[in-house]
Amino acid sequence: MAGYRAEDDYDYLFKVVLIGDSGVGKSNLLSRFTRNEFSLESKSTIGVEFATKSLTVDSKVIKAQIWDTAGQERYRAITSAYYRGAVGALLVYDVTRHSTFENVERWLKELRDHTDPNIVVMLVGNKSDLRHLVAVSTEDGKSFAEKESLYYMETSALESTNVENAFAEVLTQIYHVVSRKAMENGENGNGNVPSKGEKIDIGKEVSDVKKAGCCSS
């Protein structure tokens, strides 16, 4: 059937991690993006879960493998395996709980200790629907993001505001890093661009970008 692609037919596979304190809404962001579901009764994540979703950028099918972990300290031993191979991250805080924003710096340091410098990171202020309870202003979120060269967005998994946009922006930026690198490598205009459905080693792609020194956004 024309135009139909099998579920596992994709051009790129990107691993994206969700990080941030427990209770900021990481799991609901994941379920809203991948399944369009939201649960007020969602329990704390135990260990690690992941879900996938595909989207199209520049007519390429990008499959996102999004990992979600418990924010609690007692699960901290999983960090290096959790971060391994990640090319994007959503660093989430709860706009109604200032302490979750204060901890963003520590999460960012841990992320940077375990991943490639070219990882695409978006700071996400979640629960923007609870405007009357806001404890972290948009300006504070934005200025931290600017200082640390992160993308920034406020989301509401409950109202489905900006959830798709946040993930799509991260995946699009990762794609730009990888495709720019492929173009630089290919003098014949095609170089290392993978053929349709070929699985590429994103870790290698990103380390190549690192060696070449990638333009900052």
C-alpha atoms as one frame of an Amber mdcrd trajectory, in Angstrom:
protein
   0.000   0.000   0.000   1.509   3.316  -1.062   2.791   5.581   1.669   2.540
   2.900   4.320   5.563   2.221   6.498   5.932  -0.687   8.847   6.092   0.065
  12.561   9.819  -0.640  12.719  10.648   1.180   9.480  12.466   4.372  10.422
  15.471   6.415   9.356  16.814   7.420  12.759  16.420   6.118  16.291  17.096
   8.682  19.025  17.197   7.960  22.738  15.812  10.773  24.895  15.830  10.718
  28.691  13.416  12.383  31.101  15.056  13.649  34.279  13.970  15.737  37.251
  12.649  15.307  40.765   9.991  12.785  41.682   6.438  14.034  41.159   7.167
  16.727  38.568   5.131  14.855  35.948   7.761  13.051  33.868   5.627   9.929
  33.440   2.558  11.933  32.461   4.570  13.897  29.894   5.716  10.568  28.453
   2.237   9.012  28.388   0.680  12.196  26.991   3.227  12.355  24.154   3.355
   8.665  23.273  -0.217   7.537  24.003  -2.139  10.793  24.573  -3.044   9.614
  28.077  -2.956  11.377  31.425  -3.620   9.903  34.852  -4.200  11.946  37.994
  -3.589   8.759  39.976  -0.225   7.977  38.406   2.086   6.356  40.919   5.789
   6.927  41.294   7.784   5.174  38.620   9.753   2.242  39.955  13.105   1.834
  38.247  13.009   2.609  34.527  10.367   2.573  31.813  10.491   3.646  28.208
   8.072   4.216  25.368   8.535   4.949  21.695   6.906   7.259  19.198   7.756
   8.106  15.611   7.479  11.470  13.926   8.575  12.868  10.594  11.137  15.635
  10.165  12.265  16.699   6.672  10.508  13.610   5.287  12.691  11.371   7.499
  10.985   9.095  10.001  12.494   9.599  13.433  11.716   7.057  16.099  12.104
   8.420  19.610  12.861   6.009  22.413  11.988   8.013  25.525  13.231   6.803
  28.889  11.596   7.695  32.181  13.049   7.023  35.604  12.135   7.395  39.228
  13.310  10.720  40.598  13.877   9.251  44.061  17.383   9.087  45.401  17.230
   5.378  46.148  17.225   4.589  42.437  20.292   6.678  41.706  22.515   3.666
  41.022  21.015   3.332  37.547  22.422   6.581  36.228  25.181   5.567  33.839
  23.128   2.863  32.084  20.133   5.187  31.969  22.091   7.992  30.305  24.136
   5.782  27.965  23.506   6.631  24.327  21.095   9.461  25.093  21.186  12.248
  22.500  18.419  14.345  24.022  16.987  15.108  27.445  13.971  16.816  28.924
  14.890  18.214  32.318  11.570  18.668  34.085  10.557  20.708  37.129   7.153
  21.536  38.599   6.316  25.257  38.295   4.339  25.046  41.566   7.220  23.594
  43.644  10.262  25.822  43.851  12.441  23.060  45.316  12.108  21.060  42.075
  13.497  24.072  40.184  16.358  24.487  42.668  17.359  20.869  41.965  17.532
  21.431  38.214  21.172  22.488  38.504  22.122  19.191  40.162  20.235  17.190
  37.529  21.957  19.124  34.770  25.379  18.444  36.261  24.621  14.722  36.501
  23.347  14.704  32.912  26.479  16.460  31.659  28.715  14.105  33.635  27.172
  11.090  31.882  26.470  12.270  28.319  28.110  13.844  25.310  28.464  17.667
  25.400  26.347  17.953  22.249  23.275  16.413  23.859  20.159  18.484  23.143
  18.596  19.535  26.444  15.255  21.210  27.016  14.281  22.639  30.381  10.577
  21.976  30.933   8.415  23.780  33.487   5.495  21.374  33.837   2.033  21.841
  35.412   1.562  25.244  33.792  -2.215  24.715  34.133  -1.886  25.443  37.890
  -1.308  29.151  37.237  -2.685  30.284  40.602  -0.068  28.153  42.407   2.960
  29.144  40.344   6.127  29.350  42.437   8.645  29.587  39.581   8.120  32.410
  37.110   8.535  31.946  33.362  11.303  34.579  33.503  13.272  32.536  36.064
  12.929  29.405  33.954  13.940  31.240  30.784  16.924  32.964  32.319  18.307
  29.705  33.750  17.839  28.060  30.346  19.635  30.936  28.603  22.511  30.872
  31.085  22.997  27.134  30.519  22.241  27.166  26.744  19.159  24.976  27.080
  15.911  25.097  25.137  12.952  26.081  27.314   9.235  25.391  27.331   6.367
  25.397  29.822   4.025  22.443  29.510   0.873  20.972  30.963   0.564  17.213
  30.618  -2.936  17.559  32.092  -4.160  20.045  29.468  -1.843  18.661  26.782
  -0.216  22.068  26.310   3.174  22.145  24.543   3.861  18.459  25.279   4.074
  17.494  21.610   6.002  20.716  20.892   8.608  20.054  23.577   9.418  16.530
  22.366   9.225  17.495  18.678  11.612  20.419  19.194  14.183  18.226  20.959
  13.965  15.531  18.270  14.185  18.077  15.451  17.286  19.669  16.980  18.948
  16.250  17.411  18.162  15.492  13.771  19.785  18.784  12.707  22.965  17.951
  14.624  23.184  14.491  13.073  22.237  15.480   9.529  24.606  18.463   9.574
  27.377  16.088  10.569  26.441  13.648   7.799  26.571  16.466   5.247  29.973
  17.640   6.489  31.276  14.084   6.100  29.957  13.532   2.596  31.721  15.455
  -0.129  29.611  13.619  -2.683  26.552  15.085  -1.009  25.509  11.776   0.416
  28.422  10.546   2.539  27.261   8.952   5.752  23.557   9.602   5.382  21.969
   6.265   6.271  19.766   4.583   3.737  16.096   4.191   4.621  15.528   1.960
   7.590  19.225   1.504   8.282  19.893   1.776  12.000  22.620   4.223  12.830
  24.810   4.341  15.895  23.791   7.642  17.429  26.534   7.430  20.035  29.094
   7.336  17.235  27.332  10.108  15.336  27.380  12.351  18.359  30.995  11.595
  19.232  31.887  12.450  15.623  30.043  15.733  16.040  31.969  16.313  19.234
  35.296  15.795  17.485  34.354  18.125  14.685  33.076  20.751  17.099  29.453
  21.489  16.433  27.931  24.929  16.165  26.041  25.916  19.285  22.418  26.771
  18.780
